[in-house]
Amino acid sequence: MQRKASAVWKGGLKDGKGTVSSSSGVLSNTPYSFATRFENTPGTNPEELIAAAHAACFSMALSAQLSGANLTPESISTNATLTMDKLESGWAITKVHLDVVARVPKTDQAAFNKAAENAKSGCPVSKVLKAGITMNARLEG
């Protein structure tokens, strides 16, 4: 299985502009810039896209873990907060924190916590990141 995306950058680092596209068409010449990446200007950036991918991947991984325990979630809501820091070696994604809230009938907190931890370590996006990954997982009643 392969997934493809592309980016085009024109100009210098601070005054240039770029676009990012995906083969599915969900992203199509979506603009990004130094300002959207490093100055909190509205718009997307690579780190936001990684956070979105991590939240989506984790939610599906948790659903798979729960299904393996014969549990069907009504909903799983995941927010990923990615932290990027400037280190001696340059900028790096140093942390991702997952905030998870799920509604899973007929389960208890212990079973949910086990499934969430397995999903956190087993999610393909978690596996590719060298960042420290933390999580707060809450089961709604």
C-alpha positions as CSV (number, residue, x, y, z in Angstrom):
1,M,0.0,0.0,0.0
2,Q,1.3,3.4,-0.9
3,R,-0.1,6.9,-0.3
4,K,1.2,10.0,-2.2
5,A,1.4,13.7,-1.5
6,S,3.5,16.5,-3.0
7,A,4.6,19.9,-2.1
8,V,5.9,22.9,-4.2
9,W,7.9,25.7,-2.6
10,K,8.7,29.0,-4.3
11,G,11.1,31.6,-2.9
12,G,13.2,32.0,0.1
13,L,12.5,30.5,3.5
14,K,10.8,33.5,5.1
15,D,9.3,35.2,2.1
16,G,8.4,32.2,0.0
17,K,5.2,30.4,-0.4
18,G,4.3,26.7,-0.8
19,T,1.4,24.4,-1.7
20,V,0.7,20.9,-0.6
21,S,-1.5,18.4,-2.5
22,S,-2.5,14.8,-2.0
23,S,-3.3,12.2,-4.6
24,S,-6.8,11.8,-3.2
25,G,-7.5,15.5,-3.9
26,V,-8.4,16.2,-0.3
27,L,-5.5,18.6,-0.3
28,S,-5.2,20.5,-3.6
29,N,-2.6,23.2,-3.9
30,T,-3.3,24.0,-0.2
31,P,-1.1,27.0,0.7
32,Y,1.5,27.1,3.5
33,S,4.3,29.5,4.4
34,F,6.9,30.3,7.0
35,A,4.2,32.4,8.8
36,T,1.7,29.6,8.9
37,R,4.4,27.2,10.2
38,F,6.4,29.3,12.7
39,E,4.3,32.4,13.5
40,N,0.8,31.1,14.2
41,T,-0.7,32.8,11.1
42,P,-3.9,31.1,10.1
43,G,-3.3,28.3,7.5
44,T,-2.0,24.8,7.5
45,N,1.6,23.5,7.9
46,P,3.3,20.1,7.9
47,E,3.1,19.7,11.7
48,E,-0.7,20.3,11.7
49,L,-1.1,17.7,9.1
50,I,1.0,15.2,11.1
51,A,-1.2,16.0,14.2
52,A,-4.3,15.4,12.1
53,A,-2.9,12.1,10.8
54,H,-1.9,11.0,14.3
55,A,-5.4,11.7,15.7
56,A,-7.1,9.9,12.8
57,C,-4.7,6.9,12.9
58,F,-5.0,6.5,16.7
59,S,-8.8,6.7,16.6
60,M,-8.9,3.8,14.1
61,A,-6.3,1.8,16.0
62,L,-8.3,2.2,19.2
63,S,-11.4,1.0,17.4
64,A,-9.5,-2.0,16.1
65,Q,-8.2,-2.8,19.6
66,L,-11.7,-2.5,21.1
67,S,-13.2,-4.7,18.2
68,G,-10.6,-7.3,19.0
69,A,-12.0,-7.4,22.6
70,N,-15.6,-7.8,21.1
71,L,-16.4,-4.2,22.0
72,T,-17.9,-1.7,19.6
73,P,-17.3,2.0,20.3
74,E,-20.2,4.5,19.7
75,S,-17.6,7.2,19.3
76,I,-13.9,8.0,19.7
77,S,-12.8,11.6,19.7
78,T,-9.1,12.3,19.6
79,N,-7.2,15.6,19.7
80,A,-3.5,15.5,19.0
81,T,-1.3,18.4,20.2
82,L,2.1,18.3,18.5
83,T,5.0,20.2,20.1
84,M,7.9,21.4,17.9
85,D,11.0,22.8,19.6
86,K,14.2,24.3,18.4
87,L,17.1,22.0,19.5
88,E,20.8,22.4,19.0
89,S,20.4,20.2,16.0
90,G,17.5,22.3,14.6
91,W,13.8,22.2,14.8
92,A,12.2,18.8,15.8
93,I,8.9,17.4,16.7
94,T,9.6,16.6,20.3
95,K,6.1,15.6,21.7
96,V,2.6,14.6,20.8
97,H,-0.1,14.5,23.4
98,L,-3.3,12.6,22.6
99,D,-6.5,13.6,24.3
100,V,-9.1,10.9,23.8
101,V,-12.7,10.6,24.8
102,A,-14.7,7.5,23.9
103,R,-18.1,6.1,24.4
104,V,-17.9,2.3,24.5
105,P,-20.9,0.4,25.8
106,K,-20.3,-2.7,27.9
107,T,-16.7,-1.9,28.8
108,D,-14.9,-0.9,32.0
109,Q,-12.0,1.6,32.5
110,A,-9.3,-1.2,32.8
111,A,-10.3,-2.8,29.4
112,F,-10.5,0.7,27.8
113,N,-7.1,1.8,29.2
114,K,-5.5,-1.4,27.9
115,A,-7.0,-0.9,24.4
116,A,-5.9,2.8,24.4
117,E,-2.3,2.0,25.4
118,N,-2.1,-0.7,22.7
119,A,-3.5,1.7,20.1
120,K,-1.0,4.4,21.2
121,S,2.0,2.1,20.7
122,G,0.5,0.2,17.7
123,C,-0.8,3.1,15.6
124,P,1.4,3.3,12.4
125,V,1.8,7.1,12.8
126,S,2.9,6.6,16.5
127,K,5.5,4.2,15.2
128,V,7.0,6.6,12.7
129,L,7.4,9.5,15.1
130,K,10.5,9.8,17.3
131,A,8.7,12.2,19.6
132,G,7.6,11.3,23.1
133,I,3.9,10.4,22.9
134,T,1.7,11.0,26.0
135,M,-2.0,10.4,26.3
136,N,-5.0,11.2,28.5
137,A,-7.8,8.7,27.7
138,R,-11.3,9.1,29.2
139,L,-14.2,6.7,28.9
140,E,-17.5,8.4,28.9
141,G,-20.3,6.7,30.7
